[in-house]
């Protein structure tokens, strides 16, 4: 049994599942700008998901359990465990979400009662850089574990012998050798093109180095309680990560378009008003 220190998230919100990227995961991950109220969109780029952070803005990490059982979520920000402050590892402490529960983690856990707010800041001012760990600044990720269920293993059926594979009688060995050489020859240009593409990617990344990280912001009240959790396995059932940087750097890397589409306030909207207006005076 793999027991761990686990925190039962106290800020429970209505469970509204986000659209998963690949199938149906155990947990959905989202980042919310707390100063603008925006859910930060993820931009796919070279197999990774990127979000644009605004320096000086506070943010929260929203976790949604999309399963009908409890899960443990180990949260890593800039390569640092957001609960313990250790260099992040999936085996460490995390947050336990009940079935279908959704919660927002607003900062670095300081005690069972409060956190230090997550805030986008210049890289040298990030918590990871200030504690001598700048190598993984710019990544928000989670490792998700299922809970061990106690059950009796069903009886195993009698292992009937499987037929042995038959050798390929009648296959011309010379033809097989020619096919092997042809496939090797076809793979060489593809490998060369792949190497050139990786070189271009490295050049683009080096042209815009990471500029922001996550700072250690003001304290705020965010109560949680401790609970027991027995992991079903040593390895996480799911790992998700978002890369992030400021908008200008994402443009320089070709991840987001250079110009945002202008917002037009005069376009028709389905719900133009937020609340019910007062009626006009009588007699009008």
ZADO-1210 file (C-alpha; in nm, 4 decimals, padded with zeros to 6 digits):
<atoms>
<atom x="00.0000" y="00.0000" z="00.0000" code="UNK" pos="1"/>
<atom x="00.1357" y="00.3402" z="-00.0942" code="UNK" pos="2"/>
<atom x="00.0131" y="00.5913" z="00.1646" code="UNK" pos="3"/>
<atom x="00.0790" y="00.9621" z="00.1287" code="UNK" pos="4"/>
<atom x="00.0104" y="01.2918" z="00.2983" code="UNK" pos="5"/>
<atom x="-00.3008" y="01.4194" z="00.1252" code="UNK" pos="6"/>
<atom x="-00.5054" y="01.7357" z="00.1595" code="UNK" pos="7"/>
<atom x="-00.8803" y="01.7374" z="00.1204" code="UNK" pos="8"/>
<atom x="-00.9587" y="02.0456" z="-00.0877" code="UNK" pos="9"/>
<atom x="-01.1907" y="02.2808" z="00.0982" code="UNK" pos="10"/>
<atom x="-01.2984" y="02.5180" z="-00.1773" code="UNK" pos="11"/>
<atom x="-01.5558" y="02.3008" z="-00.3497" code="UNK" pos="12"/>
<atom x="-01.7097" y="02.4314" z="-00.6699" code="UNK" pos="13"/>
<atom x="-01.9725" y="02.2930" z="-00.9049" code="UNK" pos="14"/>
<atom x="-01.8166" y="02.0201" z="-01.1166" code="UNK" pos="15"/>
<atom x="-01.8202" y="02.1376" z="-01.4763" code="UNK" pos="16"/>
<atom x="-01.6001" y="01.9209" z="-01.6929" code="UNK" pos="17"/>
<atom x="-01.3815" y="02.0845" z="-01.9552" code="UNK" pos="18"/>
<atom x="-01.3448" y="01.9278" z="-02.2972" code="UNK" pos="19"/>
<atom x="-01.0570" y="01.6795" z="-02.2669" code="UNK" pos="20"/>
<atom x="-00.7779" y="01.6786" z="-02.5231" code="UNK" pos="21"/>
<atom x="-00.7464" y="01.3022" z="-02.5543" code="UNK" pos="22"/>
<atom x="-01.0403" y="01.0819" z="-02.4582" code="UNK" pos="23"/>
<atom x="-01.1818" y="01.1205" z="-02.1086" code="UNK" pos="24"/>
<atom x="-00.9136" y="01.1790" z="-01.8434" code="UNK" pos="25"/>
<atom x="-00.9523" y="01.1385" z="-01.4683" code="UNK" pos="26"/>
<atom x="-00.8872" y="01.5077" z="-01.4035" code="UNK" pos="27"/>
<atom x="-00.9262" y="01.8186" z="-01.6175" code="UNK" pos="28"/>
<atom x="-00.6714" y="02.0964" z="-01.5701" code="UNK" pos="29"/>
<atom x="-00.7363" y="02.4649" z="-01.6386" code="UNK" pos="30"/>
<atom x="-00.5650" y="02.7933" z="-01.5471" code="UNK" pos="31"/>
<atom x="-00.7721" y="03.1009" z="-01.4599" code="UNK" pos="32"/>
<atom x="-00.6494" y="03.4614" z="-01.4549" code="UNK" pos="33"/>
<atom x="-00.7974" y="03.5867" z="-01.1267" code="UNK" pos="34"/>
<atom x="-00.7525" y="03.9545" z="-01.2104" code="UNK" pos="35"/>
<atom x="-00.9287" y="03.9441" z="-01.5473" code="UNK" pos="36"/>
<atom x="-01.1571" y="03.6481" z="-01.4706" code="UNK" pos="37"/>
<atom x="-01.0550" y="03.4786" z="-01.7973" code="UNK" pos="38"/>
<atom x="-00.9974" y="03.1081" z="-01.8462" code="UNK" pos="39"/>
<atom x="-00.6608" y="03.1080" z="-02.0234" code="UNK" pos="40"/>
<atom x="-00.6900" y="02.9219" z="-02.3548" code="UNK" pos="41"/>
<atom x="-00.4353" y="02.6530" z="-02.4374" code="UNK" pos="42"/>
<atom x="-00.2503" y="02.6781" z="-02.7692" code="UNK" pos="43"/>
<atom x="-00.1195" y="02.3472" z="-02.9095" code="UNK" pos="44"/>
<atom x="00.2346" y="02.3710" z="-03.0420" code="UNK" pos="45"/>
<atom x="00.4794" y="02.0883" z="-03.1235" code="UNK" pos="46"/>
<atom x="00.3037" y="01.8390" z="-02.9014" code="UNK" pos="47"/>
<atom x="00.2668" y="02.0730" z="-02.6032" code="UNK" pos="48"/>
<atom x="-00.0088" y="02.2982" z="-02.4697" code="UNK" pos="49"/>
<atom x="00.0850" y="02.6633" z="-02.4080" code="UNK" pos="50"/>
<atom x="-00.0956" y="02.9405" z="-02.2197" code="UNK" pos="51"/>
<atom x="-00.0201" y="03.3133" z="-02.2146" code="UNK" pos="52"/>
<atom x="00.0229" y="03.4670" z="-01.8691" code="UNK" pos="53"/>
<atom x="00.0124" y="03.8388" z="-01.7905" code="UNK" pos="54"/>
<atom x="00.2932" y="03.9606" z="-01.5624" code="UNK" pos="55"/>
<atom x="00.1560" y="04.0908" z="-01.2339" code="UNK" pos="56"/>
<atom x="-00.1719" y="03.8975" z="-01.2577" code="UNK" pos="57"/>
<atom x="-00.2742" y="03.6406" z="-00.9985" code="UNK" pos="58"/>
<atom x="-00.3909" y="03.3029" z="-01.1238" code="UNK" pos="59"/>
<atom x="-00.5464" y="02.9825" z="-00.9952" code="UNK" pos="60"/>
<atom x="-00.5215" y="02.6208" z="-01.1074" code="UNK" pos="61"/>
<atom x="-00.8650" y="02.4617" z="-01.1460" code="UNK" pos="62"/>
<atom x="-00.8832" y="02.0851" z="-01.0962" code="UNK" pos="63"/>
<atom x="-01.1951" y="01.8887" z="-01.1920" code="UNK" pos="64"/>
<atom x="-01.2366" y="01.5225" z="-01.1061" code="UNK" pos="65"/>
<atom x="-01.4283" y="01.3700" z="-01.3981" code="UNK" pos="66"/>
<atom x="-01.4567" y="01.0256" z="-01.2396" code="UNK" pos="67"/>
<atom x="-01.6862" y="00.8661" z="-00.9856" code="UNK" pos="68"/>
<atom x="-01.4109" y="00.7902" z="-00.7351" code="UNK" pos="69"/>
<atom x="-01.1635" y="00.9832" z="-00.5230" code="UNK" pos="70"/>
<atom x="-00.8324" y="01.0785" z="-00.6835" code="UNK" pos="71"/>
<atom x="-00.5065" y="01.2263" z="-00.5571" code="UNK" pos="72"/>
<atom x="-00.3628" y="01.5178" z="-00.7566" code="UNK" pos="73"/>
<atom x="00.0031" y="01.6137" z="-00.7059" code="UNK" pos="74"/>
<atom x="00.0405" y="01.9722" z="-00.8315" code="UNK" pos="75"/>
<atom x="00.3742" y="02.0971" z="-00.9674" code="UNK" pos="76"/>
<atom x="00.4366" y="02.4643" z="-01.0503" code="UNK" pos="77"/>
<atom x="00.7727" y="02.5517" z="-01.2080" code="UNK" pos="78"/>
<atom x="00.8996" y="02.2101" z="-01.1008" code="UNK" pos="79"/>
<atom x="00.8102" y="02.2737" z="-00.7341" code="UNK" pos="80"/>
<atom x="00.5448" y="02.0838" z="-00.5358" code="UNK" pos="81"/>
<atom x="00.2750" y="02.3425" z="-00.4576" code="UNK" pos="82"/>
<atom x="00.1978" y="02.1755" z="-00.1205" code="UNK" pos="83"/>
<atom x="00.5361" y="02.0864" z="00.0275" code="UNK" pos="84"/>
<atom x="00.7754" y="02.3186" z="-00.1578" code="UNK" pos="85"/>
<atom x="00.9996" y="02.0256" z="-00.2516" code="UNK" pos="86"/>
<atom x="01.1390" y="01.9744" z="-00.5991" code="UNK" pos="87"/>
<atom x="00.8346" y="01.8060" z="-00.7496" code="UNK" pos="88"/>
<atom x="00.8005" y="01.4288" z="-00.7698" code="UNK" pos="89"/>
<atom x="00.4794" y="01.2278" z="-00.8263" code="UNK" pos="90"/>
<atom x="00.5336" y="01.0376" z="-00.5005" code="UNK" pos="91"/>
<atom x="00.4820" y="01.3503" z="-00.2875" code="UNK" pos="92"/>
<atom x="00.1855" y="01.5129" z="-00.1134" code="UNK" pos="93"/>
<atom x="-00.1110" y="01.6451" z="-00.3074" code="UNK" pos="94"/>
<atom x="-00.4815" y="01.7279" z="-00.3039" code="UNK" pos="95"/>
<atom x="-00.7589" y="01.4686" z="-00.2810" code="UNK" pos="96"/>
<atom x="-01.0701" y="01.5353" z="-00.4879" code="UNK" pos="97"/>
<atom x="-01.3964" y="01.3571" z="-00.4186" code="UNK" pos="98"/>
<atom x="-01.5942" y="01.2047" z="-00.7045" code="UNK" pos="99"/>
<atom x="-01.6954" y="01.4766" z="-00.9542" code="UNK" pos="100"/>
<atom x="-01.5471" y="01.7493" z="-00.7316" code="UNK" pos="101"/>
<atom x="-01.3989" y="02.0671" z="-00.8756" code="UNK" pos="102"/>
<atom x="-01.1750" y="02.3099" z="-00.6872" code="UNK" pos="103"/>
<atom x="-00.9339" y="02.5958" z="-00.7488" code="UNK" pos="104"/>
<atom x="-00.5840" y="02.6033" z="-00.6010" code="UNK" pos="105"/>
<atom x="-00.4891" y="02.9691" z="-00.5552" code="UNK" pos="106"/>
<atom x="-00.1322" y="02.9454" z="-00.4345" code="UNK" pos="107"/>
<atom x="00.1579" y="02.7804" z="-00.2572" code="UNK" pos="108"/>
<atom x="00.0342" y="02.5939" z="00.0509" code="UNK" pos="109"/>
<atom x="00.1685" y="02.7657" z="00.3664" code="UNK" pos="110"/>
<atom x="-00.0465" y="02.5849" z="00.6242" code="UNK" pos="111"/>
<atom x="-00.3813" y="02.4094" z="00.6500" code="UNK" pos="112"/>
<atom x="-00.5417" y="02.7540" z="00.6578" code="UNK" pos="113"/>
<atom x="-00.3668" y="02.9737" z="00.4013" code="UNK" pos="114"/>
<atom x="-00.1656" y="02.9956" z="00.0789" code="UNK" pos="115"/>
<atom x="00.0732" y="03.2414" z="-00.0846" code="UNK" pos="116"/>
<atom x="-00.0942" y="03.3477" z="-00.4093" code="UNK" pos="117"/>
<atom x="00.0224" y="03.2285" z="-00.7494" code="UNK" pos="118"/>
<atom x="00.1204" y="03.5366" z="-00.9500" code="UNK" pos="119"/>
<atom x="00.2853" y="03.5687" z="-01.2900" code="UNK" pos="120"/>
<atom x="00.6112" y="03.7560" z="-01.2400" code="UNK" pos="121"/>
<atom x="00.9528" y="03.8101" z="-01.3983" code="UNK" pos="122"/>
<atom x="01.1569" y="03.4908" z="-01.4051" code="UNK" pos="123"/>
<atom x="01.4244" y="03.6060" z="-01.1523" code="UNK" pos="124"/>
<atom x="01.1435" y="03.6897" z="-00.9056" code="UNK" pos="125"/>
<atom x="00.9749" y="03.3489" z="-00.9374" code="UNK" pos="126"/>
<atom x="00.9661" y="03.1272" z="-00.6293" code="UNK" pos="127"/>
<atom x="01.1606" y="02.8512" z="-00.8069" code="UNK" pos="128"/>
<atom x="01.4386" y="03.0895" z="-00.9160" code="UNK" pos="129"/>
<atom x="01.4599" y="03.2528" z="-00.5733" code="UNK" pos="130"/>
<atom x="01.5047" y="02.9094" z="-00.4142" code="UNK" pos="131"/>
<atom x="01.7783" y="02.8097" z="-00.6612" code="UNK" pos="132"/>
<atom x="01.5660" y="02.5920" z="-00.8941" code="UNK" pos="133"/>
<atom x="01.5110" y="02.7893" z="-01.2188" code="UNK" pos="134"/>
<atom x="01.5476" y="02.4970" z="-01.4632" code="UNK" pos="135"/>
<atom x="01.1756" y="02.4106" z="-01.4859" code="UNK" pos="136"/>
<atom x="01.0216" y="02.7572" z="-01.4655" code="UNK" pos="137"/>
<atom x="00.7293" y="02.7923" z="-01.7056" code="UNK" pos="138"/>
<atom x="00.5499" y="02.4598" z="-01.6470" code="UNK" pos="139"/>
<atom x="00.2283" y="02.3813" z="-01.4571" code="UNK" pos="140"/>
<atom x="00.1531" y="02.0109" z="-01.4263" code="UNK" pos="141"/>
<atom x="-00.0333" y="01.7461" z="-01.2311" code="UNK" pos="142"/>
<atom x="00.0173" y="01.3763" z="-01.1614" code="UNK" pos="143"/>
<atom x="-00.3103" y="01.1950" z="-01.0879" code="UNK" pos="144"/>
<atom x="-00.3447" y="00.8752" z="-00.8849" code="UNK" pos="145"/>
<atom x="-00.6451" y="00.6485" z="-00.8445" code="UNK" pos="146"/>
<atom x="-00.7362" y="00.5178" z="-00.4994" code="UNK" pos="147"/>
<atom x="-00.6707" y="00.1566" z="-00.4105" code="UNK" pos="148"/>
<atom x="-00.9928" y="-00.0449" z="-00.3949" code="UNK" pos="149"/>
<atom x="-01.0117" y="-00.3538" z="-00.1736" code="UNK" pos="150"/>
<atom x="-01.1545" y="-00.6470" z="-00.3662" code="UNK" pos="151"/>
<atom x="-01.1093" y="-01.0187" z="-00.4106" code="UNK" pos="152"/>
<atom x="-00.9381" y="-01.1284" z="-00.7231" code="UNK" pos="153"/>
<atom x="-01.1579" y="-01.3585" z="-00.9336" code="UNK" pos="154"/>
<atom x="-01.0340" y="-01.7123" z="-00.9933" code="UNK" pos="155"/>
<atom x="-00.8046" y="-01.7432" z="-01.2903" code="UNK" pos="156"/>
<atom x="-00.9190" y="-01.9657" z="-01.5768" code="UNK" pos="157"/>
<atom x="-00.7183" y="-02.2721" z="-01.6682" code="UNK" pos="158"/>
<atom x="-00.4404" y="-02.1542" z="-01.9024" code="UNK" pos="159"/>
<atom x="-00.5032" y="-02.3498" z="-02.2197" code="UNK" pos="160"/>
<atom x="-00.1925" y="-02.3707" z="-02.4395" code="UNK" pos="161"/>
<atom x="-00.1877" y="-02.1349" z="-02.7355" code="UNK" pos="162"/>
<atom x="-00.0795" y="-02.2620" z="-03.0790" code="UNK" pos="163"/>
<atom x="00.2801" y="-02.1883" z="-03.1608" code="UNK" pos="164"/>
<atom x="00.3380" y="-01.9455" z="-03.4504" code="UNK" pos="165"/>
<atom x="00.4115" y="-02.1188" z="-03.7753" code="UNK" pos="166"/>
<atom x="00.7250" y="-02.0273" z="-03.9720" code="UNK" pos="167"/>
<atom x="00.6664" y="-01.8456" z="-04.3025" code="UNK" pos="168"/>
<atom x="00.7195" y="-02.1476" z="-04.5298" code="UNK" pos="169"/>
<atom x="00.7711" y="-02.0712" z="-04.8935" code="UNK" pos="170"/>
<atom x="00.8834" y="-01.7089" z="-04.8365" code="UNK" pos="171"/>
<atom x="01.1646" y="-01.6074" z="-05.0627" code="UNK" pos="172"/>
<atom x="01.4552" y="-01.4986" z="-04.8394" code="UNK" pos="173"/>
<atom x="01.6068" y="-01.2860" z="-05.1152" code="UNK" pos="174"/>
<atom x="01.2835" y="-01.0913" z="-05.1516" code="UNK" pos="175"/>
<atom x="01.2692" y="-01.0332" z="-04.7738" code="UNK" pos="176"/>
<atom x="01.6260" y="-00.8977" z="-04.7761" code="UNK" pos="177"/>
<atom x="01.5439" y="-00.6618" z="-05.0656" code="UNK" pos="178"/>
<atom x="01.2386" y="-00.5280" z="-04.8806" code="UNK" pos="179"/>
<atom x="01.4466" y="-00.4667" z="-04.5684" code="UNK" pos="180"/>
<atom x="01.7093" y="-00.2707" z="-04.7631" code="UNK" pos="181"/>
<atom x="01.4411" y="-00.0674" z="-04.9406" code="UNK" pos="182"/>
<atom x="01.2744" y="00.0264" z="-04.6114" code="UNK" pos="183"/>
<atom x="01.6090" y="00.1338" z="-04.4649" code="UNK" pos="184"/>
<atom x="01.6772" y="00.3473" z="-04.7698" code="UNK" pos="185"/>
<atom x="01.3358" y="00.5133" z="-04.7456" code="UNK" pos="186"/>
<atom x="01.3853" y="00.5902" z="-04.3786" code="UNK" pos="187"/>
<atom x="01.7097" y="00.7830" z="-04.4300" code="UNK" pos="188"/>
<atom x="01.5550" y="01.0940" z="-04.5979" code="UNK" pos="189"/>
<atom x="01.2821" y="01.1023" z="-04.3335" code="UNK" pos="190"/>
<atom x="01.5429" y="01.0964" z="-04.0561" code="UNK" pos="191"/>
<atom x="01.7346" y="01.3810" z="-04.2240" code="UNK" pos="192"/>
<atom x="01.4173" y="01.5901" z="-04.2514" code="UNK" pos="193"/>
<atom x="01.3351" y="01.5202" z="-03.8880" code="UNK" pos="194"/>
<atom x="01.6812" y="01.6378" z="-03.7774" code="UNK" pos="195"/>
<atom x="01.6419" y="01.9594" z="-03.9769" code="UNK" pos="196"/>
<atom x="01.3011" y="02.0228" z="-03.8226" code="UNK" pos="197"/>
<atom x="01.4402" y="01.9769" z="-03.4715" code="UNK" pos="198"/>
<atom x="01.7190" y="02.2232" z="-03.5492" code="UNK" pos="199"/>
<atom x="01.4639" y="02.4843" z="-03.6621" code="UNK" pos="200"/>
<atom x="01.2594" y="02.4265" z="-03.3448" code="UNK" pos="201"/>
<atom x="01.5673" y="02.4700" z="-03.1255" code="UNK" pos="202"/>
<atom x="01.6566" y="02.7941" z="-03.3044" code="UNK" pos="203"/>
<atom x="01.3051" y="02.9318" z="-03.2550" code="UNK" pos="204"/>
<atom x="01.3054" y="02.8418" z="-02.8866" code="UNK" pos="205"/>
<atom x="01.6462" y="02.9952" z="-02.8225" code="UNK" pos="206"/>
<atom x="01.5347" y="03.3175" z="-02.9923" code="UNK" pos="207"/>
<atom x="01.2775" y="03.3730" z="-02.7154" code="UNK" pos="208"/>
<atom x="01.3976" y="03.2529" z="-02.3750" code="UNK" pos="209"/>
<atom x="01.1509" y="03.2045" z="-02.0896" code="UNK" pos="210"/>
<atom x="01.0600" y="03.5449" z="-01.9453" code="UNK" pos="211"/>
<atom x="00.8059" y="03.4850" z="-01.6649" code="UNK" pos="212"/>
<atom x="00.7532" y="03.2437" z="-01.3781" code="UNK" pos="213"/>
<atom x="00.5258" y="03.2055" z="-01.0755" code="UNK" pos="214"/>
<atom x="00.5934" y="03.4286" z="-00.7782" code="UNK" pos="215"/>
<atom x="00.5255" y="03.3873" z="-00.4063" code="UNK" pos="216"/>
<atom x="00.2409" y="03.6362" z="-00.3647" code="UNK" pos="217"/>
<atom x="00.0342" y="03.7714" z="-00.0776" code="UNK" pos="218"/>
<atom x="-00.1179" y="03.5381" z="00.1810" code="UNK" pos="219"/>
<atom x="-00.4859" y="03.4511" z="00.1576" code="UNK" pos="220"/>
<atom x="-00.7213" y="03.2272" z="00.3512" code="UNK" pos="221"/>
<atom x="-00.7698" y="02.8886" z="00.1868" code="UNK" pos="222"/>
<atom x="-00.8569" y="02.6151" z="00.4404" code="UNK" pos="223"/>
<atom x="-00.8059" y="02.2437" z="00.3786" code="UNK" pos="224"/>
<atom x="-00.7980" y="01.9339" z="00.5991" code="UNK" pos="225"/>
<atom x="-00.5845" y="01.6201" z="00.5996" code="UNK" pos="226"/>
<atom x="-00.7087" y="01.2792" z="00.4920" code="UNK" pos="227"/>
<atom x="-00.5747" y="00.9299" z="00.4242" code="UNK" pos="228"/>
<atom x="-00.5281" y="00.8081" z="00.0703" code="UNK" pos="229"/>
<atom x="-00.3862" y="00.4763" z="-00.0497" code="UNK" pos="230"/>
<atom x="-00.2611" y="00.4893" z="-00.4064" code="UNK" pos="231"/>
<atom x="-00.3615" y="00.2115" z="-00.6405" code="UNK" pos="232"/>
<atom x="-00.0157" y="00.2124" z="-00.8018" code="UNK" pos="233"/>
<atom x="00.3286" y="00.3687" z="-00.7741" code="UNK" pos="234"/>
<atom x="00.2970" y="00.5306" z="-01.1175" code="UNK" pos="235"/>
<atom x="00.0379" y="00.8024" z="-01.1869" code="UNK" pos="236"/>
<atom x="-00.2665" y="00.7102" z="-01.3932" code="UNK" pos="237"/>
<atom x="-00.2514" y="01.0463" z="-01.5703" code="UNK" pos="238"/>
<atom x="00.0019" y="01.3274" z="-01.6164" code="UNK" pos="239"/>
<atom x="-00.0907" y="01.6657" z="-01.7672" code="UNK" pos="240"/>
<atom x="00.1229" y="01.9744" z="-01.8112" code="UNK" pos="241"/>
<atom x="00.0845" y="02.3239" z="-01.9514" code="UNK" pos="242"/>
<atom x="00.3775" y="02.5362" z="-02.0628" code="UNK" pos="243"/>
<atom x="00.3347" y="02.9100" z="-02.0132" code="UNK" pos="244"/>
<atom x="00.5040" y="03.2388" z="-02.0945" code="UNK" pos="245"/>
<atom x="00.3978" y="03.5954" z="-02.1620" code="UNK" pos="246"/>
<atom x="00.2074" y="03.6789" z="-02.4791" code="UNK" pos="247"/>
<atom x="00.4999" y="03.8544" z="-02.6493" code="UNK" pos="248"/>
<atom x="00.7258" y="03.5512" z="-02.6134" code="UNK" pos="249"/>
<atom x="00.4576" y="03.3148" z="-02.7407" code="UNK" pos="250"/>
<atom x="00.4258" y="03.5344" z="-03.0493" code="UNK" pos="251"/>
<atom x="00.8052" y="03.5286" z="-03.0990" code="UNK" pos="252"/>
<atom x="00.8007" y="03.1487" z="-03.0840" code="UNK" pos="253"/>
<atom x="00.5183" y="03.1281" z="-03.3370" code="UNK" pos="254"/>
<atom x="00.2781" y="02.9716" z="-03.0877" code="UNK" pos="255"/>
<atom x="00.0039" y="03.2375" z="-03.1035" code="UNK" pos="256"/>
<atom x="-00.0828" y="03.4790" z="-03.3873" code="UNK" pos="257"/>
<atom x="00.1001" y="03.8113" z="-03.3868" code="UNK" pos="258"/>
<atom x="-00.2176" y="04.0170" z="-03.3739" code="UNK" pos="259"/>
<atom x="-00.5254" y="03.9374" z="-03.1712" code="UNK" pos="260"/>
<atom x="-00.8619" y="03.9731" z="-03.3426" code="UNK" pos="261"/>
<atom x="-01.0118" y="04.3105" z="-03.2419" code="UNK" pos="262"/>
<atom x="-01.3112" y="04.2966" z="-03.0104" code="UNK" pos="263"/>
<atom x="-01.6203" y="04.4641" z="-03.1527" code="UNK" pos="264"/>
<atom x="-01.8686" y="04.5724" z="-02.8912" code="UNK" pos="265"/>
<atom x="-02.1413" y="04.6406" z="-03.1467" code="UNK" pos="266"/>
<atom x="-02.1664" y="04.2795" z="-03.2638" code="UNK" pos="267"/>
<atom x="-02.4948" y="04.1033" z="-03.1785" code="UNK" pos="268"/>
<atom x="-02.4865" y="03.8860" z="-02.8677" code="UNK" pos="269"/>
<atom x="-02.7283" y="03.6256" z="-02.7370" code="UNK" pos="270"/>
<atom x="-02.7193" y="03.7682" z="-02.3826" code="UNK" pos="271"/>
<atom x="-02.6427" y="04.1407" z="-02.4054" code="UNK" pos="272"/>
<atom x="-02.7317" y="04.2298" z="-02.0442" code="UNK" pos="273"/>
<atom x="-02.6067" y="04.0708" z="-01.7282" code="UNK" pos="274"/>
<atom x="-02.9068" y="04.1327" z="-01.4986" code="UNK" pos="275"/>
<atom x="-03.2760" y="04.2267" z="-01.5008" code="UNK" pos="276"/>
<atom x="-03.3232" y="04.6028" z="-01.5455" code="UNK" pos="277"/>
<atom x="-03.5804" y="04.8058" z="-01.3511" code="UNK" pos="278"/>
<atom x="-03.9094" y="04.8642" z="-01.5370" code="UNK" pos="279"/>
<atom x="-03.9881" y="05.2162" z="-01.6673" code="UNK" pos="280"/>
<atom x="-04.2048" y="05.4424" z="-01.4448" code="UNK" pos="281"/>
<atom x="-04.5826" y="05.3951" z="-01.4655" code="UNK" pos="282"/>
<atom x="-04.7611" y="05.6057" z="-01.7223" code="UNK" pos="283"/>
<atom x="-04.4853" y="05.5961" z="-01.9832" code="UNK" pos="284"/>
</atoms>
